Amino acid sequence: MKVIENIGGAIDGGGGDANGGRNKREAVFSFEFFTPRKAAEVDGLLDLIGRLVAYGPSFCDLTWRSGSLATDDLTLDVAGKMQNVARVETMLHLACTNMPVQRIDRALDRIKDDGIRNVLALRGDPPRGQDKFIPVPDGFGSGLELVQHIRAKYGDYFGITVAGYPEGHPDVIGSDGMASDEAYQNELTYLKRKVDAGADLIITQLFFDTDIFLKFVNDCRQVGITCPIVPGIMPIATYKGFVRMTRICKTKIPAEVSAALEPIKHNDEAVRNYGIHLGTEMCRKILASGIKTLHMYTFNKEASALAVLMVVLNSL
């Protein structure tokens, strides 16, 4: 089943009325995992996924690890097992990094054979050692081109998700930590082009200022984007991981979050507990706004994401 059909009207009125049989007052949630570097780690990941699937996510997605054909195959094997062994609706990330069209189609054909009907179409990061993204020969240079290709070659078979950036794509965030008004508006225009080309769902980059996310949703609606917009939530599990991800994504850190973390940054348990508290408050505010879907970035660990969800869902 396509994810858009599964979550349907559970979000702010966009995307139709299908709601998977759930009461519209309830939250619909999902989990993200990343492909292990080693085949020996796959069984452990599948065990983790199996435990989380028991809580009833609407879908789970798997990140794409750019590399060799063997790396492609490892990712595709995990995705197939998620769909057919863990029995969860699976969404595969697919990035353009180092991927000529033949390898892209090889991946799409493989997941189609495995019954996977959902793709998150991304440009991807520049290859390691490069500052700017340069497409490989016979490859794509943008997520838009990838969306267009999937729709042209595979018709309506796949549900296509694209990324949304509430603060602007990292490429357009300046040294002051902000995207200019012009760059931000260009980002919205580009996002609408991806939706118009065939994307039916948006999942956002992580954020820690909920007001920025809610403004982003409203701004999307103002430019005519009507599809569901799913907030990507990263509960802070470790201070080191928090610093790393916010630097990579150039995420704005609210002053109150910095102030709360600074005195406890060397206390792993205190950081984790604060991360659960912050994630819970963010999710409650999002749900109170009328948006009913939460996408949890797990980083292949269950404790923090599950703790946030259990508090939030049990309070509904």
Stockholm file with secondary structure:
# STOCKHOLM 1.0

chainA/1-316         MKVIENIGGAIDGGGGDANGGRNKREAVFSFEFFTPRKAAEVDGLLDLIGRLVAYGPSFCDLTWRSGSLATDDLTLDVAGKMQNVARVETMLHLACTNMPVQRIDRALDRIKDDGIRNVLALRGDPPRGQDKFIPVPDGFGSGLELVQHIRAKYGDYFGITVAGYPEGHPDVIGSDGMASDEAYQNELTYLKRKVDAGADLIITQLFFDTDIFLKFVNDCRQVGITCPIVPGIMPIATYKGFVRMTRICKTKIPAEVSAALEPIKHNDEAVRNYGIHLGTEMCRKILASGIKTLHMYTFNKEASALAVLMVVLNSL
#=GR chainA/1-316 SS CCHHHHHGGGSSSCSCSCCTTCCTTSCEEEEEECCCSSGGGHHHHHHHHHHHHTTCCSEEEECCCCSCHHHHHHHHHHHHHHHHTSCCCEEEEEECTTCBHHHHHHHHHHHHHTTCCEEEEECCCCCTTCSSCCCCTTBCSSHHHHHHHHHHHHTTSSEEEEEECTTCCGGGBCTTSCBCHHHHHHHHHHHHHHHHTTCCEEEECCCSCHHHHHHHHHHHHHTTCCSCEECEECCCCCHHHHHHHHHHHTCCCCHHHHHHHGGGTTCHHHHHHHHHHHHHHHHHHHHHTTCCEEEEECTTCCHHHHHHHHHHHHTC
#=GC SS_cons         CCHHHHHGGGSSSCSCSCCTTCCTTSCEEEEEECCCSSGGGHHHHHHHHHHHHTTCCSEEEECCCCSCHHHHHHHHHHHHHHHHTSCCCEEEEEECTTCBHHHHHHHHHHHHHTTCCEEEEECCCCCTTCSSCCCCTTBCSSHHHHHHHHHHHHTTSSEEEEEECTTCCGGGBCTTSCBCHHHHHHHHHHHHHHHHTTCCEEEECCCSCHHHHHHHHHHHHHTTCCSCEECEECCCCCHHHHHHHHHHHTCCCCHHHHHHHGGGTTCHHHHHHHHHHHHHHHHHHHHHTTCCEEEEECTTCCHHHHHHHHHHHHTC
//
